[in-house]
Amino acid sequence: MDWSTLSEISQTYAAISVPLTAAALLGAVTSLRHQARQTAISQADARNAIHRELLTAALEDADLRVCWGPLPVRLTPHRWRQFTYINMIISFWHTQYVLAGGPVADAVVRINAQRLFRGEVGRDFWTLLGSGWRQNMIHEQRSRKFVKVLNEAFEAAQAEGPAVLASEFFLSDGAD
């Protein structure tokens, strides 16, 4: 048995095993980061589902609407339902925006929000209640950016002219 040869073989295996171990460790770290992100997404989705169910219950049952407490402005029940639905839409956009990120997400939110704010209900919502979004979204950078995109879309919609009345959204089909 040649101890010198065995020593060289051992050193060769050690030299090969270090990069393989490092690659395995990197793979484990990457996997853990991915699992943490997936867990955060699942938790956010669960929170959003609960919030959506609570709002849907209030939309369907007038007695539950007062359980949310008064808004900073008084609204008719009809306008409250519209504003609640708009809030659900914007919440959906926010979730998608935070998960997707990037300039494509900015563009999609900007286009959708500008269309929303061209209408009277959307414009009234942001005028009266947009401050709540601005106050609640100050803690996370992506959320602040989301609100910034909404504000820019709102300003662009205002610059286009007066809001389109809800009664002017659709052509009459004779069924009305």
MARBA-3410 file (N, C-alpha, C, O; in Angstrom, 1 decimal):
176
0.8,-1.2,0.0,0.0,0.0,0.0,0.9,1.2,0.0,1.8,1.4,0.9 ~ 0.7,2.1,-1.0,1.5,3.3,-1.2,0.7,4.5,-0.5,-0.2,5.0,-1.1 ~ 1.2,4.9,0.7,0.6,5.9,1.4,0.6,7.3,0.7,-0.3,8.1,0.8 ~ 1.6,7.5,-0.1,1.7,8.7,-0.8,0.6,8.8,-1.9,0.0,9.9,-2.1 ~ 0.4,7.8,-2.6,-0.7,7.7,-3.6,-2.0,7.9,-3.0,-2.9,8.7,-3.5
-2.3,7.2,-1.9,-3.5,7.3,-1.2,-3.8,8.8,-0.7,-4.9,9.3,-0.7 ~ -2.7,9.4,-0.2,-2.8,10.8,0.2,-3.2,11.7,-0.9,-4.0,12.6,-0.7 ~ -2.6,11.5,-2.1,-2.9,12.3,-3.3,-4.3,12.1,-3.7,-5.0,13.1,-4.0 ~ -4.8,10.9,-3.7,-6.2,10.6,-4.0,-7.1,11.3,-3.0,-8.1,11.9,-3.4 ~ -6.8,11.2,-1.8,-7.7,11.8,-0.7,-7.7,13.3,-0.9,-8.8,13.9,-0.8
-6.6,13.9,-1.2,-6.6,15.4,-1.5,-7.4,15.8,-2.7,-8.0,16.8,-2.7 ~ -7.3,14.9,-3.7,-8.1,15.2,-4.9,-9.6,15.2,-4.6,-10.4,16.0,-5.1 ~ -10.0,14.1,-3.9,-11.4,14.0,-3.5,-11.8,15.2,-2.6,-13.0,15.8,-2.7 ~ -11.0,15.7,-1.7,-11.3,16.8,-0.9,-11.4,18.1,-1.7,-12.3,18.9,-1.5 ~ -10.6,18.2,-2.7,-10.6,19.4,-3.6,-11.9,19.4,-4.4,-12.5,20.5,-4.6
-12.4,18.2,-4.8,-13.6,18.1,-5.5,-14.8,18.3,-4.6,-15.8,18.9,-5.0 ~ -14.8,17.8,-3.4,-15.9,17.9,-2.5,-16.2,19.3,-2.0,-17.4,19.6,-1.7 ~ -15.2,20.2,-1.9,-15.5,21.5,-1.4,-16.4,22.3,-2.3,-17.4,22.8,-1.8 ~ -16.2,22.4,-3.6,-17.2,23.1,-4.5,-18.5,22.4,-4.5,-19.6,23.1,-4.6 ~ -18.5,21.0,-4.5,-19.8,20.4,-4.4,-20.6,20.7,-3.2,-21.8,20.8,-3.2
-19.9,20.7,-2.0,-20.6,21.1,-0.8,-21.1,22.5,-0.8,-22.2,22.8,-0.4 ~ -20.3,23.4,-1.4,-20.7,24.8,-1.5,-21.9,24.9,-2.4,-22.8,25.7,-2.1 ~ -21.9,24.2,-3.5,-23.1,24.2,-4.4,-24.3,23.6,-3.7,-25.4,24.2,-3.8 ~ -24.2,22.6,-2.9,-25.3,22.0,-2.2,-25.8,23.0,-1.1,-27.0,23.1,-0.9 ~ -24.9,23.7,-0.4,-25.3,24.7,0.6,-26.0,25.8,-0.1,-27.0,26.3,0.4
-25.5,26.3,-1.2,-26.2,27.4,-2.0,-27.6,26.9,-2.4,-28.5,27.7,-2.3 ~ -27.7,25.7,-2.8,-29.0,25.2,-3.2,-30.0,25.1,-2.0,-31.2,25.4,-2.2 ~ -29.5,24.7,-0.9,-30.3,24.7,0.3,-30.8,26.1,0.7,-31.9,26.3,1.1 ~ -29.9,27.0,0.7,-30.2,28.4,1.0,-31.2,29.0,0.0,-32.2,29.6,0.4 ~ -31.0,28.7,-1.2,-32.0,29.2,-2.3,-33.3,28.6,-2.0,-34.4,29.2,-2.1
-33.4,27.3,-1.7,-34.6,26.6,-1.5,-35.3,27.2,-0.3,-36.6,27.4,-0.3 ~ -34.6,27.5,0.8,-35.2,28.1,2.0,-35.8,29.5,1.7,-36.8,29.8,2.2 ~ -35.0,30.2,0.9,-35.5,31.6,0.6,-36.8,31.5,-0.2,-37.8,32.2,0.0 ~ -36.8,30.5,-1.2,-38.0,30.3,-2.0,-39.2,29.9,-1.1,-40.3,30.4,-1.3 ~ -39.0,29.0,-0.2,-40.0,28.5,0.7,-40.5,29.7,1.6,-41.7,29.8,1.8
-39.6,30.5,2.1,-40.1,31.6,2.9,-40.9,32.6,2.1,-41.9,33.1,2.6 ~ -40.6,32.8,0.8,-41.4,33.7,0.0,-42.7,33.1,-0.3,-43.7,33.8,-0.2 ~ -42.8,31.8,-0.6,-44.0,31.1,-0.8,-44.9,31.2,0.4,-46.1,31.3,0.3 ~ -44.3,31.0,1.6,-45.1,31.1,2.8,-45.7,32.5,3.0,-46.8,32.6,3.4 ~ -44.9,33.5,2.8,-45.4,34.9,2.9,-46.5,35.1,1.9,-47.5,35.8,2.2
-46.4,34.6,0.7,-47.4,34.8,-0.3,-48.7,34.0,0.1,-49.8,34.6,0.0 ~ -48.6,32.9,0.7,-49.7,32.1,1.1,-50.4,32.8,2.3,-51.6,32.9,2.4 ~ -49.6,33.4,3.2,-50.2,34.1,4.3,-50.9,35.4,3.8,-52.0,35.7,4.3 ~ -50.3,36.1,2.9,-51.0,37.3,2.4,-52.3,36.9,1.6,-53.3,37.6,1.8 ~ -52.2,35.8,0.9,-53.4,35.4,0.2,-54.5,35.0,1.2,-55.7,35.3,1.0
-54.2,34.4,2.3,-55.2,34.0,3.3,-55.8,35.3,3.9,-57.0,35.4,4.1 ~ -54.9,36.3,4.3,-55.4,37.5,4.8,-56.4,38.2,3.8,-57.4,38.7,4.2 ~ -56.0,38.2,2.6,-56.8,38.9,1.6,-58.1,38.2,1.4,-59.2,38.8,1.2 ~ -58.1,36.9,1.5,-59.3,36.1,1.3,-60.3,36.4,2.5,-61.5,36.5,2.3 ~ -59.8,36.5,3.7,-60.6,36.8,4.8,-61.2,38.2,4.7,-62.4,38.5,4.9
-60.3,39.2,4.3,-60.8,40.5,4.1,-61.9,40.6,3.0,-62.9,41.3,3.2 ~ -61.7,39.9,1.9,-62.7,39.8,0.9,-64.0,39.2,1.4,-65.1,39.7,1.0 ~ -63.9,38.2,2.2,-65.2,37.6,2.7,-65.9,38.6,3.6,-67.1,38.7,3.6 ~ -65.2,39.3,4.4,-65.8,40.2,5.3,-66.5,41.4,4.5,-67.6,41.7,4.9 ~ -65.8,41.9,3.5,-66.4,42.9,2.7,-67.6,42.4,1.9,-68.6,43.1,1.8
-67.5,41.2,1.4,-68.6,40.6,0.7,-69.8,40.4,1.5,-70.9,40.7,1.1 ~ -69.6,40.0,2.8,-70.7,39.9,3.7,-71.4,41.2,3.9,-72.6,41.3,4.0 ~ -70.6,42.3,4.1,-71.2,43.6,4.3,-71.9,44.1,3.1,-72.9,44.8,3.2 ~ -71.3,43.8,1.9,-72.0,44.2,0.6,-73.4,43.5,0.5,-74.3,44.1,0.0 ~ -73.5,42.3,1.0,-74.7,41.5,0.8,-75.7,41.8,2.0,-76.9,41.5,1.8
-75.3,42.2,3.1,-76.1,42.4,4.3,-75.9,43.9,4.8,-74.9,44.2,5.4 ~ -77.0,44.7,4.6,-76.9,46.1,5.0,-76.6,46.3,6.5,-76.0,47.2,7.0 ~ -77.1,45.3,7.4,-76.9,45.4,8.8,-75.4,45.3,9.2,-75.0,45.8,10.2 ~ -74.6,44.6,8.4,-73.2,44.4,8.7,-72.4,45.6,8.3,-71.2,45.8,8.7 ~ -72.9,46.5,7.4,-72.1,47.7,6.9,-71.6,48.6,8.1,-70.5,49.1,8.1
-72.5,48.7,9.1,-72.2,49.6,10.2,-71.1,49.0,11.1,-70.5,49.8,11.8 ~ -70.9,47.8,11.0,-69.9,47.1,11.8,-68.4,47.6,11.4,-67.5,47.4,12.2 ~ -68.3,48.1,10.2,-66.9,48.6,9.8,-66.7,50.0,10.4,-65.6,50.5,10.3 ~ -67.7,50.6,11.0,-67.5,51.9,11.6,-67.7,53.0,10.5,-67.7,52.7,9.3 ~ -67.9,54.2,10.9,-68.1,55.3,9.9,-66.9,55.6,9.2,-65.8,55.6,9.7
-67.1,56.0,7.9,-66.0,56.5,7.1,-65.8,58.0,7.4,-66.6,58.6,8.1 ~ -64.7,58.6,7.0,-64.5,60.0,7.2,-65.5,60.9,6.6,-65.6,62.1,6.9 ~ -66.2,60.4,5.6,-67.3,61.1,4.9,-68.6,60.3,4.9,-68.5,59.1,5.0 ~ -69.7,61.0,4.9,-71.0,60.3,4.9,-71.3,59.9,3.4,-71.1,60.7,2.5 ~ -71.8,58.7,3.2,-72.1,58.2,1.9,-73.5,57.6,1.9,-74.0,57.2,2.9
-74.1,57.6,0.7,-75.4,56.8,0.6,-75.0,55.4,0.6,-73.9,55.0,0.3 ~ -75.9,54.5,1.0,-75.6,53.0,0.9,-75.2,52.6,-0.5,-74.3,51.7,-0.6 ~ -75.8,53.2,-1.5,-75.4,52.8,-2.9,-73.9,53.2,-3.1,-73.1,52.4,-3.6 ~ -73.5,54.4,-2.7,-72.1,54.8,-2.9,-71.2,54.0,-2.1,-70.1,53.8,-2.5 ~ -71.6,53.7,-0.8,-70.8,52.9,0.0,-70.5,51.5,-0.6,-69.3,51.1,-0.6
-71.5,50.9,-1.3,-71.2,49.6,-1.9,-70.2,49.8,-3.1,-69.3,49.0,-3.3 ~ -70.4,50.9,-3.8,-69.5,51.2,-4.9,-68.1,51.4,-4.4,-67.1,50.9,-5.0 ~ -67.9,52.2,-3.4,-66.6,52.5,-2.8,-66.0,51.2,-2.2,-64.8,51.0,-2.4 ~ -66.8,50.4,-1.6,-66.3,49.1,-1.1,-65.8,48.2,-2.2,-64.7,47.6,-2.1 ~ -66.5,48.2,-3.3,-66.1,47.4,-4.4,-64.8,47.9,-5.0,-63.9,47.1,-5.4
-64.7,49.2,-5.2,-63.5,49.8,-5.7,-62.3,49.5,-4.7,-61.2,49.2,-5.2 ~ -62.5,49.6,-3.5,-61.5,49.2,-2.5,-61.0,47.8,-2.7,-59.8,47.5,-2.6 ~ -61.9,46.9,-3.0,-61.6,45.5,-3.2,-60.7,45.4,-4.5,-59.8,44.6,-4.6 ~ -61.1,46.2,-5.5,-60.3,46.1,-6.8,-58.9,46.6,-6.5,-57.9,46.0,-7.0 ~ -58.8,47.8,-5.8,-57.5,48.3,-5.6,-56.7,47.4,-4.7,-55.4,47.3,-4.8
-57.3,46.7,-3.7,-56.6,45.8,-2.9,-56.1,44.6,-3.7,-54.9,44.2,-3.5 ~ -56.8,44.2,-4.7,-56.4,43.1,-5.6,-55.2,43.6,-6.4,-54.2,42.9,-6.5 ~ -55.3,44.8,-6.9,-54.1,45.4,-7.7,-52.9,45.4,-6.8,-51.8,45.1,-7.2 ~ -53.1,45.9,-5.6,-52.0,46.0,-4.7,-51.3,44.7,-4.4,-50.0,44.6,-4.5 ~ -52.0,43.6,-4.2,-51.5,42.3,-4.0,-50.7,41.9,-5.2,-49.5,41.4,-5.1
-51.3,42.0,-6.4,-50.6,41.6,-7.6,-49.3,42.5,-7.8,-48.3,42.0,-8.3 ~ -49.4,43.7,-7.5,-48.3,44.7,-7.7,-47.1,44.3,-6.8,-45.9,44.2,-7.2 ~ -47.4,44.0,-5.5,-46.3,43.6,-4.6,-45.7,42.3,-5.0,-44.5,42.2,-4.9 ~ -46.5,41.4,-5.5,-45.9,40.1,-5.9,-45.2,40.1,-7.2,-44.1,39.5,-7.3 ~ -45.7,40.9,-8.1,-45.0,40.9,-9.5,-43.9,41.9,-9.5,-42.8,41.5,-9.9
-44.1,43.1,-9.1,-43.0,44.1,-9.1,-42.6,44.4,-10.5,-43.1,43.9,-11.5 ~ -41.7,45.4,-10.6,-41.1,45.8,-11.9,-41.8,46.8,-12.6,-43.0,47.1,-12.3 ~ -41.3,47.2,-13.7,-41.9,48.3,-14.5,-43.2,47.8,-15.2,-44.1,48.7,-15.5 ~ -43.3,46.6,-15.5,-44.5,46.1,-16.1,-45.7,46.2,-15.2,-46.8,46.7,-15.5 ~ -45.4,45.9,-13.9,-46.5,46.1,-12.9,-46.9,47.6,-12.8,-48.1,47.9,-12.6
-45.9,48.5,-12.8,-46.2,49.9,-12.7,-47.1,50.3,-13.9,-48.1,51.0,-13.7 ~ -46.8,49.8,-15.1,-47.6,50.2,-16.2,-49.0,49.7,-16.2,-49.9,50.4,-16.5 ~ -49.1,48.4,-15.7,-50.5,47.8,-15.6,-51.3,48.5,-14.6,-52.5,48.9,-14.9 ~ -50.8,48.8,-13.5,-51.5,49.5,-12.4,-51.9,50.9,-12.9,-53.0,51.4,-12.7 ~ -50.9,51.6,-13.5,-51.1,53.0,-14.0,-52.3,53.0,-15.0,-53.2,53.9,-15.0
-52.3,52.1,-16.0,-53.3,52.0,-17.0,-54.7,51.8,-16.4,-55.7,52.5,-16.7 ~ -54.8,50.7,-15.5,-56.0,50.4,-14.9,-56.5,51.5,-14.0,-57.7,51.8,-14.0 ~ -55.6,52.1,-13.2,-56.0,53.1,-12.3,-56.5,54.4,-13.0,-57.5,55.0,-12.6 ~ -55.8,54.7,-14.1,-56.2,55.9,-14.8,-57.6,55.7,-15.4,-58.4,56.7,-15.4 ~ -57.9,54.5,-15.9,-59.2,54.2,-16.4,-60.3,54.3,-15.2,-61.3,54.9,-15.4
-59.9,53.8,-14.1,-60.8,53.8,-12.9,-61.1,55.3,-12.5,-62.2,55.7,-12.3 ~ -60.0,56.1,-12.5,-60.1,57.5,-12.0,-60.7,58.4,-13.1,-61.0,59.6,-12.8 ~ -60.9,57.9,-14.3,-61.6,58.8,-15.3,-63.1,58.8,-15.0,-63.8,59.7,-15.4 ~ -63.6,57.8,-14.3,-65.0,57.7,-14.0,-65.3,58.5,-12.7,-64.4,58.6,-11.9 ~ -66.5,58.9,-12.6,-66.9,59.7,-11.4,-66.8,59.0,-10.1,-66.3,59.5,-9.1
-67.2,57.7,-10.1,-67.1,56.9,-8.8,-65.7,56.7,-8.4,-65.4,56.9,-7.2 ~ -64.8,56.3,-9.3,-63.4,56.1,-9.0,-62.8,57.3,-8.5,-62.0,57.3,-7.6 ~ -63.0,58.4,-9.3,-62.4,59.7,-8.9,-62.9,60.2,-7.5,-62.1,60.7,-6.7 ~ -64.2,60.0,-7.3,-64.7,60.4,-5.9,-64.1,59.5,-4.8,-63.8,60.0,-3.8 ~ -64.0,58.2,-5.1,-63.4,57.4,-4.1,-62.0,57.9,-3.7,-61.7,58.0,-2.6
-61.1,58.1,-4.7,-59.7,58.5,-4.4,-59.7,59.9,-3.8,-58.9,60.1,-2.9 ~ -60.6,60.8,-4.2,-60.6,62.1,-3.6,-61.0,62.0,-2.2,-60.4,62.7,-1.3 ~ -62.0,61.2,-1.8,-62.5,61.2,-0.5,-61.7,60.2,0.4,-61.6,60.4,1.6 ~ -61.3,59.1,-0.1,-60.7,58.0,0.7,-59.3,57.6,0.3,-58.7,56.7,1.0 ~ -58.7,58.2,-0.7,-57.4,57.9,-1.1,-56.3,58.2,0.0,-55.3,57.5,0.1
-56.7,59.1,0.9,-55.7,59.4,2.0,-55.5,58.2,2.9,-54.5,58.0,3.5 ~ -56.6,57.4,3.0,-56.4,56.2,3.9,-55.4,55.2,3.3,-54.6,54.6,4.0 ~ -55.4,55.1,1.9,-54.4,54.3,1.3,-53.0,54.9,1.5,-52.1,54.2,1.8 ~ -52.9,56.2,1.3,-51.6,56.8,1.5,-51.1,56.7,2.9,-49.9,56.5,3.1 ~ -52.0,56.7,3.9,-51.5,56.6,5.3,-51.2,55.1,5.7,-50.2,54.9,6.4
-51.9,54.2,5.1,-51.7,52.8,5.5,-50.6,52.1,4.7,-50.1,51.0,5.2 ~ -50.1,52.7,3.7,-49.1,52.1,2.9,-47.7,52.7,3.1,-46.8,52.5,2.2 ~ -47.4,53.3,4.2,-46.1,54.0,4.3,-45.0,53.1,4.8,-43.9,53.5,4.8 ~ -45.4,51.9,5.3,-44.4,51.1,5.9,-43.5,50.2,5.0,-42.4,49.8,5.4 ~ -44.0,49.9,3.8,-43.3,49.0,2.9,-43.0,49.8,1.6,-43.9,50.5,1.1
-41.8,49.6,1.1,-41.4,50.4,-0.1,-42.3,50.1,-1.3,-42.6,51.0,-2.0 ~ -42.6,48.8,-1.5,-43.4,48.5,-2.7,-44.8,49.1,-2.6,-45.4,49.5,-3.6 ~ -45.3,49.1,-1.4,-46.7,49.6,-1.2,-46.6,51.2,-1.3,-47.6,51.7,-1.9 ~ -45.6,51.8,-0.9,-45.5,53.3,-1.1,-45.4,53.6,-2.6,-46.0,54.5,-3.1 ~ -44.7,52.7,-3.3,-44.5,52.9,-4.8,-45.9,52.7,-5.5,-46.2,53.4,-6.4
-46.6,51.7,-5.0,-48.0,51.4,-5.5,-48.9,52.6,-5.4,-49.5,53.1,-6.3 ~ -48.9,53.2,-4.2,-49.7,54.4,-4.0,-49.2,55.6,-4.8,-50.0,56.4,-5.3 ~ -47.9,55.7,-5.0,-47.4,56.7,-5.9,-47.9,56.6,-7.3,-48.3,57.6,-7.9 ~ -47.9,55.3,-7.8,-48.4,55.1,-9.1,-49.9,55.4,-9.2,-50.4,56.0,-10.2 ~ -50.7,55.1,-8.2,-52.1,55.5,-8.1,-52.3,57.0,-8.2,-53.1,57.5,-8.9
-51.5,57.7,-7.3,-51.6,59.1,-7.3,-51.3,59.7,-8.7,-52.0,60.7,-9.1 ~ -50.3,59.2,-9.3,-49.9,59.7,-10.7,-51.0,59.4,-11.7,-51.3,60.3,-12.5 ~ -51.6,58.3,-11.6,-52.8,57.9,-12.5,-54.0,58.8,-12.2,-54.7,59.3,-13.1 ~ -54.2,59.1,-10.9,-55.3,60.0,-10.5,-55.1,61.4,-11.1,-56.0,62.0,-11.7 ~ -53.8,61.9,-11.0,-53.5,63.2,-11.5,-53.6,63.3,-13.1,-54.1,64.2,-13.6
-53.2,62.2,-13.7,-53.3,62.1,-15.2,-54.8,62.1,-15.6,-55.2,62.7,-16.6 ~ -55.6,61.3,-14.9,-57.1,61.3,-15.2,-57.7,62.7,-15.0,-58.5,63.1,-15.8 ~ -57.3,63.4,-13.9,-57.9,64.7,-13.7,-57.5,65.6,-14.8,-58.2,66.5,-15.3 ~ -56.2,65.5,-15.3,-55.7,66.4,-16.4,-56.5,66.1,-17.7,-56.5,67.0,-18.5 ~ -57.0,64.9,-17.9,-57.8,64.6,-19.1,-59.1,65.4,-19.1,-59.7,65.5,-20.2
-59.6,65.9,-18.0,-60.8,66.6,-18.0,-61.8,66.1,-16.9,-61.4,65.3,-16.1 ~ -63.0,66.5,-17.0,-64.0,66.1,-16.0,-64.2,64.6,-16.0,-64.1,64.0,-17.0 ~ -64.6,64.1,-14.8,-64.9,62.7,-14.7,-66.1,62.3,-15.6,-67.1,63.1,-15.8 ~ -66.1,61.1,-16.1,-67.2,60.6,-16.9,-68.3,60.1,-15.9,-68.0,59.3,-15.0 ~ -69.5,60.5,-16.1,-70.6,60.1,-15.2,-70.9,58.7,-15.4,-70.7,58.1,-16.5
-71.3,58.0,-14.3,-71.6,56.6,-14.4,-72.7,56.3,-15.4,-72.7,55.3,-16.1 ~ -73.6,57.2,-15.5,-74.7,57.1,-16.5,-74.3,57.1,-17.9,-75.0,56.7,-18.8 ~ -73.1,57.6,-18.2,-72.5,57.7,-19.5,-71.6,56.5,-19.9,-71.0,56.5,-21.0 ~ -71.4,55.5,-19.0,-70.5,54.4,-19.2,-71.0,53.5,-20.4,-70.1,53.0,-21.1 ~ -72.3,53.3,-20.4,-72.8,52.3,-21.4,-73.8,52.8,-22.3,-74.5,53.8,-21.9
-73.9,52.3,-23.4,-75.0,52.6,-24.4,-76.3,51.9,-23.9,-76.2,50.8,-23.2 ~ -77.4,52.5,-24.2,-78.7,51.8,-23.8,-78.9,50.7,-24.7,-78.7,50.8,-26.0 ~ -79.3,49.5,-24.2,-79.6,48.4,-25.0,-81.1,48.1,-25.1,-81.5,47.1,-25.6 ~ -81.8,49.1,-24.7,-83.3,49.0,-24.8,-83.9,48.3,-23.6,-85.1,48.3,-23.5 ~ -83.1,47.6,-22.8,-83.6,46.8,-21.7,-83.8,47.6,-20.5,-84.5,47.2,-19.5
-83.3,48.9,-20.5,-83.4,49.7,-19.3,-84.7,50.4,-19.2,-84.9,51.1,-18.2
END
